[in-house]
């Protein structure tokens, strides 16, 4: 895991610095990693969630395809 450094000077607004920090954290996947490590999940539960998410994505793309298809 790498550290995030934001170099700003005194003219740079604090709100923009916070937004920049949040964007970098999101880009590096820090929040996602934190949530994944916050609680232990058994491998069987992880696999079940993974399969459910894949099925949900599959149904979503199929419904999009059916809506746009003329046949």
C-alpha positions as CSV (number, residue, x, y, z in Angstrom):
1,X,0.0,0.0,0.0
2,X,1.4,3.4,-0.9
3,X,1.0,6.7,0.9
4,X,-0.8,9.6,-0.6
5,X,1.0,13.0,-0.6
6,X,-0.7,16.2,-1.6
7,X,1.5,19.3,-1.9
8,X,-0.4,22.5,-1.4
9,X,0.6,26.1,-0.6
10,X,-1.2,28.6,1.6
11,X,-3.1,30.0,-1.4
12,X,-4.8,26.7,-2.1
13,X,-8.3,26.4,-0.6
14,X,-8.7,23.8,2.1
15,X,-12.0,22.5,0.5
16,X,-10.2,21.8,-2.8
17,X,-7.4,20.0,-0.9
18,X,-10.0,17.8,0.8
19,X,-11.7,17.0,-2.4
20,X,-8.4,16.2,-4.1
21,X,-7.5,13.9,-1.1
22,X,-10.8,12.1,-1.4
23,X,-10.4,11.6,-5.1
24,X,-6.9,10.2,-4.7
25,X,-8.1,7.8,-1.9
26,X,-10.9,6.6,-4.2
27,X,-8.4,6.2,-7.1
28,X,-6.0,4.2,-5.0
29,X,-8.9,2.1,-3.6
30,X,-8.1,2.8,0.0
31,X,-11.8,3.1,1.2
32,X,-12.7,-0.1,-0.6
33,X,-9.7,-1.9,1.0
34,X,-10.6,-0.6,4.4
35,X,-14.2,-1.8,4.1
36,X,-13.0,-5.2,3.0
37,X,-10.6,-5.6,5.9
38,X,-13.0,-4.1,8.5
39,X,-14.7,-7.5,9.2
40,X,-13.8,-11.1,8.5
41,X,-15.9,-13.0,6.0
42,X,-15.7,-16.7,5.5
43,X,-14.5,-17.8,2.1
44,X,-17.9,-19.4,1.4
45,X,-19.7,-16.1,2.1
46,X,-17.2,-14.2,-0.1
47,X,-17.9,-16.7,-2.9
48,X,-21.6,-16.5,-2.5
49,X,-21.5,-12.6,-2.6
50,X,-19.3,-12.7,-5.6
51,X,-21.6,-15.0,-7.5
52,X,-24.6,-12.9,-6.6
53,X,-22.9,-9.7,-7.8
54,X,-22.0,-11.4,-11.1
55,X,-25.6,-12.6,-11.6
56,X,-26.8,-9.1,-10.8
57,X,-24.4,-7.6,-13.4
58,X,-25.4,-10.2,-16.0
59,X,-29.1,-9.5,-15.5
60,X,-28.5,-5.8,-15.7
61,X,-26.6,-6.0,-19.0
62,X,-29.2,-8.4,-20.5
63,X,-32.0,-6.0,-19.6
64,X,-30.1,-3.1,-21.3
65,X,-29.5,-5.3,-24.3
66,X,-33.2,-6.2,-24.6
67,X,-34.3,-2.5,-24.3
68,X,-32.0,-1.3,-27.1
69,X,-32.4,-4.3,-29.4
70,X,-35.0,-4.1,-32.1
71,X,-35.3,-7.9,-32.5
